[in-house]
């Protein structure tokens, strides 16, 4: 298990930065992992940023984030107004936003989109994450989609049935606007998590998969 030794060396109350282009991305990509992190570090700082949402979807995003972070005591949720599907054309403004974010948050662990994601908004957020947080532990989550861009992931976070149920229930409860999309259903979320669970032999059957670009193995005497 890759995550445990690295996080054990983090500060007692790590700062976790969660970045998502759209209102439901963080939950789909790493919602189960967030639930596990909150369970392990209820006093960790969770900084959650959604870059694009209109007023209705902001309500959904905030309600969902509150659900996933219900048992966390130190949380910040930001919902921004960048125009969906046009992220590459507002790269400069997004870059400025990341520079401001860098001044506010120095994370121990960052969750972002995959660099190889076929959605242009997702890809832009991933590029800017890697440009901004160069000396940080960044994990890229995956989003199932029509383009079929998923491969095998090298990093896994196992989930048990209860964690999987909570993730799916929160997604279905909070994102009413997405329910008419053919892919937005419990089978999609459970199916992908079950496959990732098979790949890492997860005891609880389910898992979330992540990509990591630069992973540095830490030792106790590396810490100042
Ligand atoms: Zn998205």
Boltz pocket constraint, residues with backbone or C-beta under 6 A from the ligand:
constraints:
  - pocket:
      binder: B
      contacts: [[A, 21], [A, 22], [A, 25], [A, 119], [A, 122], [A, 143]]
      max_distance: 6.0
